[in-house]
Amino acid sequence: MTDDGAGGLGGLRSGPAVPEGRPPGRRVRSFSAILLIVVAGILTPVSAVAVWTRDVVGDTGRYVALMRPLASNPAVRSAVTDQATEAVVKYVSVDALLKSVGPAERAEIELAIGALGKPISSGLKELVHSAVAGFVESGTFTDVWVQLNRSAHTAAEKALTSDRGGAVTIDLAPVTDAAKKRLVDSGLTIASKIPPVHARYTLLDSKAVGRARTAFRLLRIGGLWLPAVTVLLAAGGVLLAVRRRRALVTAGLAVAVGALLLGLAIAVFRSLYLDRLPANVPEPAAAAVIDALTAFLRTAVRMIAVVGAVLALAAWLGGPGRAAVRIRTVWRRTIGAVRDAMGLRTGRAGLWVLRARAWLNGTVVAVALAVYLVWDRPTAGVVVGIALSALVALALVELAADDGIPRPAGDRARDRPSGV
């Protein structure tokens, strides 16, 4: 029995061959199907960004959860320490100390200091740096960091959702206040006279807020319905197509390519963002922040690309193409040889599996994809494990699919009705 391409994932048929002068109705169907699939591919990256905008960037709780681990990131800690130190040291310099004493004593102290001004200034800066670093490396800093980011996100949301918002900054005043207390405790009592120090780190300047405001609003709204529309467009293109199996392959590839283009865009944006950083912002800290913010998108890129590629591959393997038929033949011949070597006969159950093989194989693929999608941050090892498990399950289905009819070894490779 030869393979006529009737089987495959979910029993999808490739459809009859269309003659050269096909009716206008079929041409319209084919054009409409291609259009729907192309639009679905274009909307794939837009949908992912919309969901990210709504559920990550636009949600204070999730944003703070992303930023919280950065409190223990060495690059971020170093950047916060350096910036807070620069803000505080202005008030504990040699000049600041001299201004704190009376005019009569100032000249005498300046004379006594003499050439030691620079070493003293360096020592004071080191003292301030040590006080700030001590706080940043303590467990208390995590709570302060979370609160700073919560306040910054609230300000960013206000700026992006109203016309009155300005620049978005993180105010490091709690860090400088803690540093002042540590300086006083260490014996530098003049630190108690330091006024409130607001060392601000700008996340979005006013121009950036203005440019991002409209896009943020649209994407936040689109996060509710764009993913569903994308799936419906892809499914509609497949159902409308004259050759549905080919359309499913095309839809899977279109979705995968759309996701990969988003991944490329993220990489390009990251590079440009880091290249244009202000001189006072260290690149390692900025890289840690941007990587934390885009972690959801990078995971979505991998998942969507894998799902699209697997659907396309499954549909192609179930088709009537010469290479697909050859792969199925080798697969069935190998499993059949194992079954015959074991002397395995599955009786009526084998006949049932044989008839339902296409749907069983489709179920295995669907379950594997579902496990992959619900897995939290799947690594390369997890992907390989899921793929091997699915392969074993497909082999078991093929092993059980037996019509019970004895046949010569040369006839073991014959294809049975239904596909991969």
GIBELQUI-V483131 format. One record per residue. N is the residue number from 1. RES is the residue in three letters. D_LAST is the distance of its C-alpha to the last C-alpha in whole Angstrom. Layout:
n=N res=RES d_last=D_LAST
n=N res=RES d_last=D_LAST
//
This chain:
n=1 res=MET d_last=15
n=2 res=THR d_last=14
n=3 res=ASP d_last=11
n=4 res=ASP d_last=12
n=5 res=GLY d_last=10
n=6 res=ALA d_last=10
n=7 res=GLY d_last=7
n=8 res=GLY d_last=5
n=9 res=LEU d_last=7
n=10 res=GLY d_last=10
n=11 res=GLY d_last=10
n=12 res=LEU d_last=11
n=13 res=ARG d_last=12
n=14 res=SER d_last=14
n=15 res=GLY d_last=17
n=16 res=PRO d_last=20
n=17 res=ALA d_last=21
n=18 res=VAL d_last=24
n=19 res=PRO d_last=28
n=20 res=GLU d_last=30
n=21 res=GLY d_last=33
n=22 res=ARG d_last=30
n=23 res=PRO d_last=32
n=24 res=PRO d_last=33
n=25 res=GLY d_last=32
n=26 res=ARG d_last=28
n=27 res=ARG d_last=30
n=28 res=VAL d_last=31
n=29 res=ARG d_last=28
n=30 res=SER d_last=26
n=31 res=PHE d_last=29
n=32 res=SER d_last=29
n=33 res=ALA d_last=25
n=34 res=ILE d_last=26
n=35 res=LEU d_last=29
n=36 res=LEU d_last=27
n=37 res=ILE d_last=24
n=38 res=VAL d_last=27
n=39 res=VAL d_last=29
n=40 res=ALA d_last=27
n=41 res=GLY d_last=26
n=42 res=ILE d_last=30
n=43 res=LEU d_last=30
n=44 res=THR d_last=28
n=45 res=PRO d_last=31
n=46 res=VAL d_last=33
n=47 res=SER d_last=32
n=48 res=ALA d_last=31
n=49 res=VAL d_last=35
n=50 res=ALA d_last=36
n=51 res=VAL d_last=35
n=52 res=TRP d_last=36
n=53 res=THR d_last=39
n=54 res=ARG d_last=40
n=55 res=ASP d_last=38
n=56 res=VAL d_last=40
n=57 res=VAL d_last=42
n=58 res=GLY d_last=44
n=59 res=ASP d_last=44
n=60 res=THR d_last=47
n=61 res=GLY d_last=45
n=62 res=ARG d_last=42
n=63 res=TYR d_last=44
n=64 res=VAL d_last=46
n=65 res=ALA d_last=44
n=66 res=LEU d_last=42
n=67 res=MET d_last=46
n=68 res=ARG d_last=47
n=69 res=PRO d_last=45
n=70 res=LEU d_last=47
n=71 res=ALA d_last=51
n=72 res=SER d_last=50
n=73 res=ASN d_last=49
n=74 res=PRO d_last=51
n=75 res=ALA d_last=51
n=76 res=VAL d_last=52
n=77 res=ARG d_last=54
n=78 res=SER d_last=56
n=79 res=ALA d_last=56
n=80 res=VAL d_last=57
n=81 res=THR d_last=60
n=82 res=ASP d_last=61
n=83 res=GLN d_last=61
n=84 res=ALA d_last=63
n=85 res=THR d_last=66
n=86 res=GLU d_last=67
n=87 res=ALA d_last=67
n=88 res=VAL d_last=70
n=89 res=VAL d_last=71
n=90 res=LYS d_last=73
n=91 res=TYR d_last=75
n=92 res=VAL d_last=76
n=93 res=SER d_last=77
n=94 res=VAL d_last=81
n=95 res=ASP d_last=82
n=96 res=ALA d_last=80
n=97 res=LEU d_last=82
n=98 res=LEU d_last=85
n=99 res=LYS d_last=85
n=100 res=SER d_last=85
n=101 res=VAL d_last=89
n=102 res=GLY d_last=92
n=103 res=PRO d_last=94
n=104 res=ALA d_last=96
n=105 res=GLU d_last=94
n=106 res=ARG d_last=91
n=107 res=ALA d_last=93
n=108 res=GLU d_last=94
n=109 res=ILE d_last=91
n=110 res=GLU d_last=90
n=111 res=LEU d_last=92
n=112 res=ALA d_last=91
n=113 res=ILE d_last=87
n=114 res=GLY d_last=88
n=115 res=ALA d_last=86
n=116 res=LEU d_last=84
n=117 res=GLY d_last=82
n=118 res=LYS d_last=79
n=119 res=PRO d_last=78
n=120 res=ILE d_last=79
n=121 res=SER d_last=77
n=122 res=SER d_last=74
n=123 res=GLY d_last=75
n=124 res=LEU d_last=74
n=125 res=LYS d_last=71
n=126 res=GLU d_last=70
n=127 res=LEU d_last=71
n=128 res=VAL d_last=69
n=129 res=HIS d_last=66
n=130 res=SER d_last=66
n=131 res=ALA d_last=67
n=132 res=VAL d_last=64
n=133 res=ALA d_last=62
n=134 res=GLY d_last=63
n=135 res=PHE d_last=62
n=136 res=VAL d_last=59
n=137 res=GLU d_last=58
n=138 res=SER d_last=59
n=139 res=GLY d_last=56
n=140 res=THR d_last=58
n=141 res=PHE d_last=57
n=142 res=THR d_last=53
n=143 res=ASP d_last=55
n=144 res=VAL d_last=57
n=145 res=TRP d_last=54
n=146 res=VAL d_last=52
n=147 res=GLN d_last=55
n=148 res=LEU d_last=55
n=149 res=ASN d_last=52
n=150 res=ARG d_last=52
n=151 res=SER d_last=55
n=152 res=ALA d_last=54
n=153 res=HIS d_last=50
n=154 res=THR d_last=53
n=155 res=ALA d_last=55
n=156 res=ALA d_last=52
n=157 res=GLU d_last=50
n=158 res=LYS d_last=54
n=159 res=ALA d_last=54
n=160 res=LEU d_last=51
n=161 res=THR d_last=51
n=162 res=SER d_last=55
n=163 res=ASP d_last=57
n=164 res=ARG d_last=60
n=165 res=GLY d_last=58
n=166 res=GLY d_last=59
n=167 res=ALA d_last=58
n=168 res=VAL d_last=55
n=169 res=THR d_last=57
n=170 res=ILE d_last=57
n=171 res=ASP d_last=60
n=172 res=LEU d_last=61
n=173 res=ALA d_last=64
n=174 res=PRO d_last=63
n=175 res=VAL d_last=62
n=176 res=THR d_last=66
n=177 res=ASP d_last=68
n=178 res=ALA d_last=66
n=179 res=ALA d_last=67
n=180 res=LYS d_last=71
n=181 res=LYS d_last=71
n=182 res=ARG d_last=70
n=183 res=LEU d_last=73
n=184 res=VAL d_last=75
n=185 res=ASP d_last=75
n=186 res=SER d_last=75
n=187 res=GLY d_last=78
n=188 res=LEU d_last=78
n=189 res=THR d_last=80
n=190 res=ILE d_last=80
n=191 res=ALA d_last=76
n=192 res=SER d_last=77
n=193 res=LYS d_last=79
n=194 res=ILE d_last=75
n=195 res=PRO d_last=75
n=196 res=PRO d_last=71
n=197 res=VAL d_last=69
n=198 res=HIS d_last=66
n=199 res=ALA d_last=64
n=200 res=ARG d_last=61
n=201 res=TYR d_last=58
n=202 res=THR d_last=56
n=203 res=LEU d_last=53
n=204 res=LEU d_last=53
n=205 res=ASP d_last=56
n=206 res=SER d_last=57
n=207 res=LYS d_last=56
n=208 res=ALA d_last=52
n=209 res=VAL d_last=53
n=210 res=GLY d_last=54
n=211 res=ARG d_last=51
n=212 res=ALA d_last=48
n=213 res=ARG d_last=50
n=214 res=THR d_last=48
n=215 res=ALA d_last=45
n=216 res=PHE d_last=45
n=217 res=ARG d_last=46
n=218 res=LEU d_last=43
n=219 res=LEU d_last=40
n=220 res=ARG d_last=41
n=221 res=ILE d_last=41
n=222 res=GLY d_last=38
n=223 res=GLY d_last=36
n=224 res=LEU d_last=36
n=225 res=TRP d_last=34
n=226 res=LEU d_last=33
n=227 res=PRO d_last=29
n=228 res=ALA d_last=29
n=229 res=VAL d_last=30
n=230 res=THR d_last=27
n=231 res=VAL d_last=24
n=232 res=LEU d_last=26
n=233 res=LEU d_last=26
n=234 res=ALA d_last=23
n=235 res=ALA d_last=21
n=236 res=GLY d_last=24
n=237 res=GLY d_last=23
n=238 res=VAL d_last=19
n=239 res=LEU d_last=21
n=240 res=LEU d_last=23
n=241 res=ALA d_last=22
n=242 res=VAL d_last=21
n=243 res=ARG d_last=18
n=244 res=ARG d_last=16
n=245 res=ARG d_last=13
n=246 res=ARG d_last=16
n=247 res=ALA d_last=18
n=248 res=LEU d_last=15
n=249 res=VAL d_last=15
n=250 res=THR d_last=19
n=251 res=ALA d_last=19
n=252 res=GLY d_last=18
n=253 res=LEU d_last=19
n=254 res=ALA d_last=23
n=255 res=VAL d_last=23
n=256 res=ALA d_last=22
n=257 res=VAL d_last=25
n=258 res=GLY d_last=27
n=259 res=ALA d_last=27
n=260 res=LEU d_last=27
n=261 res=LEU d_last=30
n=262 res=LEU d_last=32
n=263 res=GLY d_last=31
n=264 res=LEU d_last=33
n=265 res=ALA d_last=36
n=266 res=ILE d_last=37
n=267 res=ALA d_last=37
n=268 res=VAL d_last=40
n=269 res=PHE d_last=41
n=270 res=ARG d_last=42
n=271 res=SER d_last=43
n=272 res=LEU d_last=46
n=273 res=TYR d_last=47
n=274 res=LEU d_last=48
n=275 res=ASP d_last=50
n=276 res=ARG d_last=52
n=277 res=LEU d_last=53
n=278 res=PRO d_last=56
n=279 res=ALA d_last=59
n=280 res=ASN d_last=59
n=281 res=VAL d_last=55
n=282 res=PRO d_last=54
n=283 res=GLU d_last=51
n=284 res=PRO d_last=49
n=285 res=ALA d_last=50
n=286 res=ALA d_last=49
n=287 res=ALA d_last=45
n=288 res=ALA d_last=45
n=289 res=VAL d_last=45
n=290 res=ILE d_last=43
n=291 res=ASP d_last=40
n=292 res=ALA d_last=41
n=293 res=LEU d_last=41
n=294 res=THR d_last=38
n=295 res=ALA d_last=36
n=296 res=PHE d_last=34
n=297 res=LEU d_last=33
n=298 res=ARG d_last=32
n=299 res=THR d_last=29
n=300 res=ALA d_last=28
n=301 res=VAL d_last=28
n=302 res=ARG d_last=25
n=303 res=MET d_last=23
n=304 res=ILE d_last=23
n=305 res=ALA d_last=22
n=306 res=VAL d_last=19
n=307 res=VAL d_last=18
n=308 res=GLY d_last=18
n=309 res=ALA d_last=16
n=310 res=VAL d_last=13
n=311 res=LEU d_last=13
n=312 res=ALA d_last=13
n=313 res=LEU d_last=11
n=314 res=ALA d_last=8
n=315 res=ALA d_last=9
n=316 res=TRP d_last=10
n=317 res=LEU d_last=7
n=318 res=GLY d_last=5
n=319 res=GLY d_last=9
n=320 res=PRO d_last=11
n=321 res=GLY d_last=13
n=322 res=ARG d_last=14
n=323 res=ALA d_last=13
n=324 res=ALA d_last=9
n=325 res=VAL d_last=9
n=326 res=ARG d_last=12
n=327 res=ILE d_last=10
n=328 res=ARG d_last=7
n=329 res=THR d_last=10
n=330 res=VAL d_last=12
n=331 res=TRP d_last=9
n=332 res=ARG d_last=9
n=333 res=ARG d_last=13
n=334 res=THR d_last=14
n=335 res=ILE d_last=13
n=336 res=GLY d_last=14
n=337 res=ALA d_last=17
n=338 res=VAL d_last=18
n=339 res=ARG d_last=17
n=340 res=ASP d_last=20
n=341 res=ALA d_last=22
n=342 res=MET d_last=22
n=343 res=GLY d_last=23
n=344 res=LEU d_last=21
n=345 res=ARG d_last=20
n=346 res=THR d_last=19
n=347 res=GLY d_last=21
n=348 res=ARG d_last=20
n=349 res=ALA d_last=18
n=350 res=GLY d_last=16
n=351 res=LEU d_last=16
n=352 res=TRP d_last=15
n=353 res=VAL d_last=12
n=354 res=LEU d_last=11
n=355 res=ARG d_last=12
n=356 res=ALA d_last=11
n=357 res=ARG d_last=7
n=358 res=ALA d_last=6
n=359 res=TRP d_last=9
n=360 res=LEU d_last=9
n=361 res=ASN d_last=7
n=362 res=GLY d_last=8
n=363 res=THR d_last=12
n=364 res=VAL d_last=11
n=365 res=VAL d_last=11
n=366 res=ALA d_last=14
n=367 res=VAL d_last=16
n=368 res=ALA d_last=16
n=369 res=LEU d_last=17
n=370 res=ALA d_last=19
n=371 res=VAL d_last=21
n=372 res=TYR d_last=21
n=373 res=LEU d_last=23
n=374 res=VAL d_last=25
n=375 res=TRP d_last=26
n=376 res=ASP d_last=29
n=377 res=ARG d_last=30
n=378 res=PRO d_last=27
n=379 res=THR d_last=28
n=380 res=ALA d_last=26
n=381 res=GLY d_last=26
n=382 res=VAL d_last=24
n=383 res=VAL d_last=21
n=384 res=VAL d_last=20
n=385 res=GLY d_last=21
n=386 res=ILE d_last=18
n=387 res=ALA d_last=16
n=388 res=LEU d_last=16
n=389 res=SER d_last=16
n=390 res=ALA d_last=13
n=391 res=LEU d_last=12
n=392 res=VAL d_last=14
n=393 res=ALA d_last=12
n=394 res=LEU d_last=9
n=395 res=ALA d_last=10
n=396 res=LEU d_last=13
n=397 res=VAL d_last=10
n=398 res=GLU d_last=9
n=399 res=LEU d_last=13
n=400 res=ALA d_last=14
n=401 res=ALA d_last=12
n=402 res=ASP d_last=14
n=403 res=ASP d_last=16
n=404 res=GLY d_last=19
n=405 res=ILE d_last=21
n=406 res=PRO d_last=22
n=407 res=ARG d_last=22
n=408 res=PRO d_last=23
n=409 res=ALA d_last=21
n=410 res=GLY d_last=21
n=411 res=ASP d_last=19
n=412 res=ARG d_last=16
n=413 res=ALA d_last=14
n=414 res=ARG d_last=13
n=415 res=ASP d_last=10
n=416 res=ARG d_last=10
n=417 res=PRO d_last=10
n=418 res=SER d_last=7
n=419 res=GLY d_last=4
n=420 res=VAL d_last=0
//
